[in-house]
């Protein structure tokens, strides 16, 4: 029987703006001549990260990218909680 589940953990997230500050903060590999994409290290290995995508940080400090439209459909901001 299929059951329905929802996520109960909260995450921290920041929208990637391509700045050097964020590249350093999240150890992002910037675009190179032969590889024009930003990449971020995740538990599953390096993943492509675009400007405007969100960088999620999980409960154990792990990071992963989420494209903007998926992020907006999946997550809602908790009011009053900012870091």
N, C-alpha and C positions, 0 to 999 in steps of 0.2 A: 504494500500500500504506500502511495506517495503522500508524504506529509509536507506541510508548508512551514518554512523557517524564516526568521529575520535575523539580521546581524544585531548583536547587542553591544559590541565593543565600540568605543568612540575612537576617532583618529584626529590627528592634527593635519592640516593641509595648508599649502601655500601655492598660489598660482605662479608658475614659472614665467619670468619676464625676460630671460636671456641675459641678465646682468652678470658681470664678473663676480659680484658679491654672492649671488645665488649659486653660480658655478662652483665657487670655492666652498660655500656652506654645505652643499650636498655632494661634493666631489664628482661633479658632472664633467664628462669629456666633451669639450667643445667641438664644433664642426671642423673638419680638416678638408684639404683639397680633394682627396679621394673618398672621403666619407662626410657628406654635407649635413649629417644629422647630429644633434646633441644625443648623448647616451648617459644613462644613469645606472649605477650598479644596484641590482636587486637580489633578493634571495634566489631568484631563478636565473640570474646572470644579467648581462647588460641589456637594457631595453631602450628603445628610441623615446626621446622626450622632445616635444615641440614647444615653442614659445606659445603661451596661453594654456598649456596643459597644467594639470595640478600635480604637485608632489605630495603624496600622502605619506604620513609617518605613523606606523602602527604601534601597538602597545609595547613591543620589544625594541623600538627604535629603528625598525627596518623601513626602507623607503620604496615606493613604487609610483610610476606615473599613471595618471588617469586623464583621458582626453576630456576637454571641457564639457561637452554636451552630456557625456556619461556621468561625470561628476555631478553636474547640476540635477540630473534625473535620480541620482542615487543617494546624495547626501544633503542634509539640511544643517545650517549653522546653528549652534547652540548659543542663544543670546547671552551676552555678558561674559563669555569665556574667551579671552584673548591672551596670547603670549607675546 
